[in-house]
Amino acid sequence: MESRPRIKNEEQYEALRDKGYSKEKAARIANTPDSGEKGGKASNYEDRTKKELYEQAKKIGVEGRSKMNKEELIKALRNN
């Protein structure tokens, strides 16, 4: 049997895997505190600085972020 890190919300993890999410992405989402709760507190990406966008991209593991401009970071964050 394959070993994997502990998943905090198994039901959400399995639902995400069924939707085609990778194991890594499904685990990140399922292990996020307050996952599944309604958000709405974040500011628009356009209102953030490039540095703030870069830090968010780093947090979620966007590859190639160091070479992206602000618009590319926004697009990458929205598609992740």
C-alpha positions in Angstrom: 0.0 0.0 0.0 1.3 3.5 -0.9 2.2 5.7 2.0 1.1 9.3 2.0 1.1 12.2 4.5 -1.9 12.5 6.8 -4.9 14.1 5.2 -7.0 16.3 7.6 -10.2 16.1 5.5 -10.3 12.7 3.8 -13.7 13.2 2.3 -12.7 16.4 0.6 -9.4 14.9 -0.5 -11.2 11.9 -2.2 -13.7 14.3 -3.8 -10.9 16.4 -5.3 -9.1 13.3 -6.5 -12.3 12.1 -8.2 -12.5 15.5 -10.0 -9.0 14.9 -11.4 -6.8 16.9 -9.0 -3.3 15.7 -8.5 -2.5 14.0 -5.2 -0.4 17.0 -4.1 -3.0 19.6 -5.0 -5.8 17.7 -3.4 -3.8 17.2 -0.2 -2.9 20.9 -0.1 -6.5 21.9 -0.3 -7.8 19.2 2.1 -5.2 20.2 4.7 -5.8 23.9 4.5 -7.4 25.3 7.7 -11.0 26.4 7.0 -11.1 24.6 3.7 -14.6 24.4 2.3 -15.6 27.6 4.1 -16.8 30.6 2.2 -14.1 33.1 1.8 -14.5 36.6 0.4 -11.9 38.3 2.5 -9.1 38.5 0.0 -8.5 41.6 -2.1 -8.6 41.5 -5.9 -5.3 40.4 -7.4 -5.2 43.6 -9.4 -5.1 45.6 -6.2 -2.1 43.7 -4.8 1.5 44.4 -5.4 3.7 42.2 -7.5 5.5 41.1 -4.3 2.3 40.1 -2.7 1.3 38.1 -5.8 4.7 36.5 -5.8 4.4 35.4 -2.2 0.9 33.9 -2.8 2.3 32.1 -5.9 5.2 30.8 -3.8 2.8 29.6 -1.1 0.8 27.5 -3.5 3.8 26.3 -5.5 3.4 28.1 -8.9 6.4 27.1 -11.0 8.3 29.8 -12.9 7.0 32.5 -10.7 10.4 34.3 -10.4 10.3 35.1 -14.1 6.7 36.3 -14.2 5.4 39.9 -14.4 2.4 41.0 -12.4 -0.1 40.1 -15.1 1.4 36.6 -15.5 1.3 36.0 -11.8 -2.4 37.0 -11.7 -3.1 34.6 -14.5 -1.1 31.8 -12.9 -2.9 32.3 -9.5 -6.3 32.3 -11.2 -5.6 29.1 -13.0 -4.3 27.2 -10.0 
